[in-house]
Every structure is written in C-alpha cells, then in structure tokens.
Amino acid sequence: MVNTSVDLTADLGFIKLKNPIIPASGTFGYGEEFGKFFNLDILGGFILKGIYKEPRKGNPPPRVFETASGLLNSIGLAGPGAIELQKIIKRTAAITSTPIIVNVCGGSDDEYVEVAEIFDSMPEVSILELNISCPNIHQGGKCPAQDDKHTYRLVKRIKDHTSKPLMVKLTPNASNITSIAASAEEAGADCLSLVNTFLGMAVDLKKRAPVFKNIFAGLSGPAIKPLALKLVWEVSRSVNIPVVGIGGITTGKDVLEFILVGASAVQTGTINMVEPCASVRILSEIETLMKSLKIKNLNEIKGALKI
C-alpha cells in the first residue's frame, strides 16, 4: 500500500475509492495478470477487458501500430465471452479487495442488456461500465454514443434491468459529446467515463494501403491528452454526475490536471501496456506533488480551474 499523509480518496458519490487510479478496460487484461507485478489492493479500482455475451475472436492482425506519442489499436474487442469471464472474475476477486468493474459491450441493445444482467448478479462486481462506443449491428455499425436518443434509450434499459452503479463510457467521435452526456445522465447514469479512443488511421507507403484491415483504428496515449482534457472539462461543466477522465495519462501531474478540470477519478490506459507497474509510480507522484503544492485532498482542486 502507498503510505501517504495526504487524502487520496476519490468520491464517485455511490462509492468512495481509496485513490483515483483506475486502469482502463482493454489495457489491464482481467486484473489477475497484473497481480504478478504489484499488489492490486493499491488501486482505486480496475476495469476488465470489454466483454460480449459470446466468445469473440476480434479483428485480424495487425492489431496495433505505434504512432508519435500514441498507439493505434484495432483489437476488435476479442474476449472469452460472459460465462468464461464470470470464472475469471471469481479468481481475480480472490486475490484483491479492490473494486472490480466490468466493461459491458453489445452488438445490439438486447445483447447489452443480457451481458449487464449476467454480471449484475455477481457480488464480486462493484460497477458496470457501459461501453456505448461498440458498433451496433442494427444501426448500420453506428455506436450508441454517437446518438443522444439511442444513448438515452440504451442507458435507461440497462438501469431498468440492473441494480449496480452504472458508469457510461463516451466516445470523442460524437458530434456533440455534451448532448450525449446529458442524455446518459437523464436516463439514469450514475457517472460518466471519457474519452474512449479517437478514430485515426495509418498507411503503409510501400504497399500503398492502410495498415489496418478495418482502415480506421482507435488512437490512445499521450497524443490525445490535450483533446481529452478539453472534453472532460466541457462535460464536467454540463452534468451533475461524476466524471472519470481518460486520455493519455502517464504521470501523477496528468492525474491532478484531469481532476482540476472536473474529473472525480481517472482511468489510465496505454501506459499500462508499456509499463505494467505504472500505477505504483503514478500514485507516488500524486502524493509527492500534492505535498509540494500543499493540497490536502483531491476535493480541494476538483473542478477548481480558474477561467
């Protein structure tokens, strides 16, 4: 555990986390893998890789491509399916008391509901994160988070069928993210997480072709931090529910900047893939920086950006 004389508690309203660090879905496996590197109990929480009802192979390789200060990925949400994940969660819960968050995916609204119901029944799961950036097979491949009416309809259905707190993950690829955020809040979301990856692409000059078979891929890493910071600030000012910031966070300073613009906690992503013990370092950096700036607790600076 991190020894600290400052209060690192992150309050999401429905739950208080011991600190604001939550490794993001898709960058932390199923938790148990990272338990080999450090004690998972130091984390505020962690989110498992996105899951559909049935096993999923994902996209054909290549799946990742490194860019300047970032990473493009086209994994395709590969996974073992909901039933197998239940077994994995039980194993992971046996080695840590840190809140486990399940990232719920679906190819249709019905599948979202089915997956959410499966994990709603598990006491080992603390929060459901609704990944509405998944393409919807009945909406021409468009994801729910790109349409405010679809967002409202889906979030409300999940809330009507589950009892666990619901974190709704938003895409930056929406034309008006604050409108989407408002729809999620109105439908009953307990908090929001943003942002998911930005759409980008890479090309192979020799082949004169896209690197990825799907042409587009998701950009993450430090390159997107300024963009994510802006969107977290905008959304935090437009809703009355907690916001969890995501996007290019690699240091303790990054964490405090996201909290300053309004986030209640953060998710770390790409950094976990290149530095498995990043969470340990980042927590130490937060403590050191808070002491040097004489910040006693995170609430002192949450949303305190001076405009």
N, C-alpha and C positions, 0 to 999 in steps of 0.2 A: 504494500500500500504506500501511497505517496504521503509523506509526513508534511503537514502544512500548518501554518499559523494564520492563513487566510481562508475564508469560506468559499469553497469552490462549488457549492451546491447550485444545481440548475433546476429551477422550478418550472414545470410544464403545466401546473395547475392541477392536473389529475394524478401527477406523480412527481416526486422530488428525486432527482438523480444526484448521486454523490459528487459528480462533476459534469461538465458539459460535453465531454468527448464520447461520441457515438460513431464507431466505424460504420461506414455506409454499405448498403446492400451491393453485392457484386464485387466487393473489394476485400471481404473478410471471410470468404468461404462460408462455413456453417459454425464458426466460432471455435470448434474443437481443434482445428488445425493451428490456430494462433495460440492456443493454450500451451503449445510446445515451446513458444518463445517467451511468454510472460504470463503472469497471473491475471486471468480475465477479470478478477474481482476489482482491479484498479479502474476499470472503465465505468462510465456513467450508464452505458447500455451498449448493445451492438445489434446490428440488423443482419439477418441471414440473407443469403443469395435469393433473388426473386424466384417465386415458385408458382407453377401452374398445377392444375389438378393431376394431369398425366405426365409421365416422363417426357422430356424434351431434349432432342439432340443439339439444337441450336444451329447456328449458321456454319457453312463450310469455311475452312481456312482459306486465306489468312484471316485471323480474327482481331489482331491488334497491330497498330502501326504507330511508332513513336514520332512525335512532331516536336517543334521547338517549344519547350516548356509545357508539353502536354502529351496526351495519349488519345489516339482514336481507337475505339473498340467497336466491333460488330460481332459480339458473342452470340446474340440471339436468345438470351435467357435460357441457356441449357440448364437442365436440372433433373433430379431423380423423381419428381412427382410428389404430391402431397402426402401420400401414405408412407413413403420411404422417409420423407423429411420428418414426420412425427417421431420415427425411431431415432433419427439423428438428434432431434431436439432433446429427447429424454437423456441421451448420452451426454450432450453438452451441458444440460441443466445439472447433471450430477457432479460437474467439476467447477461450477460457479454459481453464485447467487445474484450476479449482475442481470438486470432485466434483459430478456430476450425479445426481440422484435421481429415479426415475420413480415416479409415483403410480399404482398398478395398481388398476383398477376392474373390476367384472364384474356382469352381470345374473344370473349363475349361477356355481356353483363351477367348472364346466368352463371358462367364459369367463375367470375369474380366472387359472386355470392357463395357458390359451393365451396370454393377454396377458403373464403373467410370463415364460413361456418365450421369447417373442419378444424381450424386452429383456434377458433373461439372457445372450443370445448376443452382446450389444453391448459391446465393450471400453470404449466411451465412457461407459457407465453404471456408476456405483460402487455404488449401493444401490437396492434395490427397497422402496418404501413401499406396504404392502398396505392399501388403503383399505377396511376392512371395515364402513364406515358406508354403503356402497352398498346400496340396496334389492335384495333377492333375489327374482327372479320366481317361483322355485319355493317360496318361503317366505311367500307372501301379502304381499309387499312389506316384510317384516321384514328388517333388515340383520343380517349375521352377528355383529356386535359386540354385539348385544343378547341373545345366547345363548351360554353358555360352551361347550356341546358343539359347536355349529356353528363357533365360533371355533377350537376345538382341531382339528376335522376339516379346516377350510379351511387353516389355517396349516401343518398337517402335510403336506397335499398339495402346497402351494407349496414347502415346504422339500425335499420328496422329488423335485421336478421342476426345482429351480433350484440354482445354486451361489453366487449373490451374497448378501451380507448382507441380511437381511430386517428392515425396520422395520415394525411393525404399528401402524396408526393407530386409536385407540379413540374411541368416541363417549361423550359425557357423558350420553346419553339411555338408558343401560343401568341396570337396577335395581340392579346391584351391579358397579361397574366394577373393583373389586379381584379379583373372581372371574373376570371376563373376562380381566384382565391375567394372572392365574395360569394360565389355560388357554392363552393365547398363548405364555407362557414355557415351559410344559410341552411344547407342540407344537414348540418349536424356534426361536421368535422370537429374533432377535439383539438387538433393542431395541424399545422402545415409543415411540410419539408420542401425546401427548394434551394438550388435548382438541380434537376436531372441534367444529363449531358446536352450540349449544344450540337446540332447537326453540322457535320463537316464532311470533307472528302479528301482523299489522297489519290494521286495518279502515278502510274509507272511510265516514265518518259520513254524507256526503251521499248516497252510493249505498246505504248500509246493507248493505255487502257486504265480504268480505275483499279486501285489496289484491291478494293473490296468487291465481292460479287454483288452485294446489295447497293453498290455505288456510294451511298451515304453511310456514315458511321457517327458514333457519339464521341464528341470531344470533351475531355476532362483534364484535370491537372492545373498547375499554377496559371496557365494561359487564360483560363476562364474566370479567375478570381475577381478582377475588376467588374466584369459583367454580372457575375453572381451577386457581388456586394451591392450593386445598384438595385437589382431586382428584389433582394431581401429587404433593403431599405424601403422600397416602394410598397411592397406587400405588407411589411410590418406596420406601416402607417395607415394602411387601408382596412385592416381587420382587427378584431378584438380577441382573437385566439392566438396562442403562442406560435412562433415560427422557429423552425430549426433550419439553420443556414448550411448550405452545401456549396462547394465550388473552389477547388484549388487550395484548400487549407493544408499547409505543411509545417506551420510553426505556431508557437503559443501566441505570438503577436497577431497572426491571422485570426485566431480564435477570438481574441478580445476585440478585434476590429469588427467582426461579424456581430458580436454582442452589442457593441457600441451603436451599430445601425439598427438594432432592434431584435436580433435573434435571442432566443432564450437558451439555446444549446446549438451545437454544430454536429455535422457529420463529416468525418474525414474519409477520403476516398482513395484516389490514385496513390497517394503516399504510402498506404499500407501495402501496396503491391511491390514497391521498390525498397521499402524499409519496414519490415514486419514489426519491429519494436517502436515504431514512430509514436504510438500513443504514450508510451512511457516518457519519451523525450519531451513531447508537446506538453504534457501535464507539468513536468518540471519547469519548463519555460514559462508557462502561465503563472505558476506560483512565484517564480523569480521576478517576473515583470510586474505582477500585482504588488509585490512588496516594494519594488523600486518606485512605483507610481503611487504608493500609499493607497491602494484600492483594497478595502477590507472584504468586500463581497461583490459578486457579479451584478447584483441589483443596482449597485452604485452607478454603473456605466451602461446598463441595459437601455438601449434606445435614447441615450443621452447625447447623441450627436448634435452639435451646435450649428444651426443653419442661419 
